[in-house]
Amino acid sequence: MKRLLPNRLNFPPNWREVRARALVPAGARIREWRDWVVENDPVFGSFRRPGRTEKVAASVTLLLILAVAIFLLLFDWNWLREPIGRWASAKYDREIALRGDLDVTLFSWTPSVIVRDLKFGGPQWAREADTANVERIEAKFRLRKLFAGQIEMPLLAVTRPKVVLISTRDGRQSWDLEPNKPDTGEGLKLPLITQLVIDDGLISLDAQDRDITLEAAITAREAASAADGDTGFRLTGQGSINGSPLTLKIEGGPIINIRRDRPYRFEAILAGARSRLVADGSITRPFDLGQFTSTLSLQGQDLNDLYLLTGVTLPNTPPYRLSGALTRDDAIWTFTDFNGRVGASDLSGNVRVDARDRLRVEAELASRLLDIDDLMAILGADTRTNTAGTNTTTVASGSGPQMLLPDATLQVDRLRTMDGTLTYRAASVKANDLDIRTVRLGAVLEGGVLDLDPVSFAFNRGELNGTAKINATREMPYSAIDFRLAGYPLESIVPVRGGVAPITGRALGRVRLEGQGNSIHRFAAGSKGSISLVVPQGELRAAFAELLGVNASAGLLKLLSGDQSRSSIRCAVADFEVTNGVARAKTFVVDTDVVLAQGSGSINLGTETMDLKIEGESKRPRLLRLWAPILVRGHLSAPSVGVDTGAVVVQAGLTGLLAAVVAPIAALFAFVEPGLAEDANCGSLIANAR
């Protein structure tokens, strides 16, 4: 095959000329283009050799430019005050007026404007209070940055500004110039200000939606104007929040020669609503208040109090102390890597708050060691934490028996203001009466409906798992719960005596309730559903088994002799139907190898009292058996157990009748138990209860 030569390729005929021109230096090509323009372009030629027409056009243009310049130099800018005021008033639906002189300087490398006596009225619903009144505003701009499409201000000086901010319970804000536009939550963004001066500024806040009032003084000055060295930005204020004192203090460094790439440091302290927040950080891009980072420390008596300060709904807690990194990225707030204590428990985790449109909070929390009473405070129980923060206890209310179900009112209106998710895990739990070892919780709040899933408690043996739903879209919330108990040891309920557990076995249970109520107690008091408890098998001290049938001959003798022998529990089933907060027994059976006991009665969840009766039948012949039911009555936290003495009297009356009418020997028949009771159908009972 012949070798292909370059001229055999598909190059244009003049390819050698094109390549040669490409190798010509760029400077030479520019000079060649310039020479062509000079020789051939008519416009360039007219400028080099202007004729009459070109001279006239140039003269007219220069005269116009000169006229505009003279006009601007001599123009009285005050003529524009009323037109500007009318235009702004119509645009923002409020009275806006420039009542003092208006001075504008255009011909400078730093054009400036001075506005005197500016009135910025309130919206239609707040006409009685102007949003702002300013004695004097002076602003300068860098001309070079304006030509580049940027705004940079070498000076902004504001004299005696008085600002009034009002927010109503229905969400209206007097400073919102576009109320129909969705709030993006991005924060105030101002152009770069090299030097900021504020003299004798006052800010008044009336936040009716959070019951906050505040009167604050604001200043910003530089070293040259502060002989005492008090320079930089400062805002200090006092007021009230929900009737208690409120103080605010914000301080920043000197505001001079600030650069976009140099963070501006600040410190803020907010104290009120039994809480104290301290932030030490920096604004990432100066005057863009939507971007900053800080270290946040907060402490107080109850995290729920922070709703008034932050608008974020938090649960009731014991006293807390937390610290972490707070970051704002426009509408996204994050509180990360925080740790501290809530009550006697440690707490750490991350929280993310999205303030765009509808508030959304996502939290991941954890505890290494949880005091279970701190969790009871979240459910609404009244608790106390000692000064050292090492122990939390539940406080009984009143002088009567302690209520088991907390009665703290659920703040359903706050649940409607936000959405969010929560995960929580306690790796271990301090020693407690219920023998809880770990806790795991999850929650989703959407549109005023709170789903708790899972609610999980792991015991030394066994666990409790369940879900709960609270519909807070109604004025009176409607709730539903479904909890399952698996494998809980009975010996954890009945204390060990004499080194031996009176009863052993594993309990299974389920609670399904629904109903209205704005507290846990009020919900239970009006609920409907079912409560079931099952012991598939176990052991009971023989003496107690005999006493289930009130067998005096066997039970009492075994108790008095210290007999520790055991009786088997074939099954125990308690199945209650709940209506209007009253649980009535449908099935109540305790079947042992010696006694079959059956019960009846009710448990009132509203008063937290019980009225149960247990009647036992022996499976073996017994002598001196009393036919008397066992009564379990009183408050759930301290029930009393006794014998129905009325039945004993009836039995004694029968004995007397037999002795008088028949024969003395027949009197013994009243105390003889033939032992005809049969085993219960445990499989069927358990299946029906579960």
Summary of the structure (lengths in Angstrom):
residues: 690
radius of gyration: 42.2
end to end distance: 92.9
largest distance: 157.7
contacts: 2074
relative contact order: 0.04
helix: 23%
strand: 44%
